[in-house]
Amino acid sequence: VTWLQPNGRFHQVRRLTEVTRALTYALSADEILELTIEETAQLFNTEKVAIGVMKPRGGVWLRSSAAVRNGFQRLELERFNALDEDFVAGIQAALGAEKSSSFLAVPMVIGGDVAGLLAVTRQPHSEMAPEDAEWLLTALADQAAVSLEKLRLNQAAATAQKARREREEQFQSLYNSPLIGLVFKSRNGKILDANDAFLSLAGYSRAEVEARSLQWDVLTVRRGPRLDAAARLRPFESELIRKDGQRVEILVGTARLEEQERDLMFVVDLSAQKKAEASLRLLSETSKALLGASLDYEALFRSIAWLVVPRFAEWCAIETVDEGATIGRHVAIEHLNSPDLESALEWRRRFPPDPRSKVGVAEVIRSGRSQLHQEIPDTFLGEYVCEADQPSELRKAGLRSALLVPILLHGKVVGVITLVRASSRARFNVKELLLAEEIARRVASAVENARLYRHAQEAIGLRDEFLSVAAHELKTPLTTLQLQLDALERSIPRLAAEDEKIGRRMSSATRQMDRLTRLVEDLLDVSRITAGRMTLHRESFDLAELVQDVVHQFETQARNVGSLIEADWPPEPLRGNWDRARIEQAIVNIVSNALKYGAGKPIRISASSTDGMARLSVRDQGIGISEDALGRIFDRFERAVPTQHYGGLGLGLFIARQVVQAHGGDIHVASRPGRGAEFVVYLPLLAAAEESATERLQ
Amino acid sequence: MSESRRVLVVDDDPDLRSAVADALEDAGYRPLTAEHGRAALDLLQRSRDVPEVILLDVMMPVMDGFTFAAEMKKNPRWAAISLVLFTAHADHARVAEAVQAVASLRKPLKLNQLLAVVELAMRFSGTEAAASPGVHS
């Protein structure tokens, strides 16, 4: 009977079917919960319905009908972590059901677990039997649970699909990238698929890949480790052999796709990077070679040719062009071993190229401009053929592209570098032409330096030779003059009795004679020192004694310029194994320098010993030396003051230092302009043991 | 020791030659002169009295000092002569050793140096010249 009543079971089942259909279309958990509450309220004819569902990641989702929303707002949801008795009591309180008889709650089972609760308050006078009410509520709860579960599954599937789609998209963009080549290959090395980047790098067509005719091991030069069980290997450098035979430097990475039984190879083109690296290396090595190069041009050219082959070209010929010449002369040739190349060169030696040729070395010499031949023209090959009607030896040797660059010096072509590259390699390009021109420029500046150096050396050699010859030539008349003057001087006491002027003239002539002799000696010493021909005749003597002699020699001269020489000696002798004449010469030069620039003020000479060295100091209070002159005062022909004010050849201090250094000593100067100068000479003393040995010998 | 006090001056420069010869004569020696090694050899061969000392230049035309010294050493008659090297050569001491000179004089030089060395060489003559220690000025 109840089946036909408006609130009877038939009516309830019909409503349930509608709810089920509505829930099927629900798109969100919210919608499912709202719909469930709405339908439950209608079927139970009550305004007090609540539904609680555990969220997948903890916490509770709680929805209620509008009438009891206030009560639920007071419910502190955070404290519920499970659908336990506390939770049920809380729901009951929120719904305002005092008696348990008017409260009905059923669990919701989602994915096999109790994950929710549907609760309702029953009207006190409901016509619905308690068991009907329980069945109806359970049916509603089940429907809601099924719908929620379905929604969750759908969402999970959608998320997974989205993730897959994203991954595919990422791989696709990688696959389409022109920067990285991708190759799928089977375990036995057959190439199954490859992207456009790889195909364009290797020079093969897609059809050739699809025909499954390409083998990975044939296309690449194995340098890396063998693919083994390890799914990922470190990337390694290799070479890709293009379809046209050219080789390209590549970086290879691998990934083993276990399930698909194939490998994914990542291929990166390194050629640009390698070329840039190689160019820089070549330039720096060129500079290094040129820096260390001998002054011999041919050796210099050979070292460049040797550097360039084979890394930049298979053939390098450098020829020099003499002033006004229309053809060059090979001075350096470097090439890979090949009998064909040898015979080509032989041909070139026997039959020099036509100077009127529009292509090749002759044109470079004429125009001073470089040539880049990606394909060597036959006319150029003509310079290197064996027989006129035979194919070029160069062609036979597999050479294809060429660069010709002039070596320019002050706008004139002094040489030509010819570079030829084998057809197995990339042809020369404009960048490489610029590189070759840079090499030629560096060679040119090295040639220029060598030339300047050679000229300077020749000039120095000529000057030294002149000095030496001049000094020798001067000596003969000096000797005669000296002897004649000496002989005359012996007669003076007799002559002077007749004319006292004769005495003055004689001593003046003798002084000038001494001065001339010293100048000639200095000149000769310089040429001797420069040529490394100074020999020392060593003997043991006391430096202090020698210095006293020198001071004695200078007494007259010192008096003449108004300087007083004060000397200070240590009590013990300063013995060394030195060349007496040379050391005397050095001290004479230093003391005469002090007198010359001492401005007539006292000169202090002191000697002492320190750390196995004799220390001799000569100090004046004269005009001093400017800072910039201090550094070069011991150089040849140097003087710290203008020539017109002070005479002399500017050789004295140079000779002094050379002499002192030849003895293993050194000489230093300290000075400030207007404050005088101090020259300090250090000479190695005889060790005590040596000294006693020397004394025994004497 | 003979007391003829003969000194042969071999030098290609005529002025120097006569200056040295005059100075030696003033000092009581009996100087002879030759303009190069060849002339000096001829003079030695012609003269009956061999000089005690020869002052020898190194760089001369026709026959230089080295060749002359070598030729002279071949003749035992002249073995007792003291050779004094008289040169502007840079490494005079080494050259003196090479020609077995008893002394070497560097051009230019003072008269008293010349006379002192010639006197010393005079004393060495007739004795074992080659074995004697060199005197360098």
Interface residues (C-beta under 8 A of the other chain):
Chain A: S468 A471 H472 K475 T476 P477 L478 T479 T480 L481 Q482 L483 Q484 D486 A487 R490 T517 V520 L524 R528 R533 T535 H537
Chain B: D13 D15 L16 A19 V20 D22 A23 D26 A88 A90 D91 A93 R94 K107 P108 L109 K110 L111 N112 L114 H136
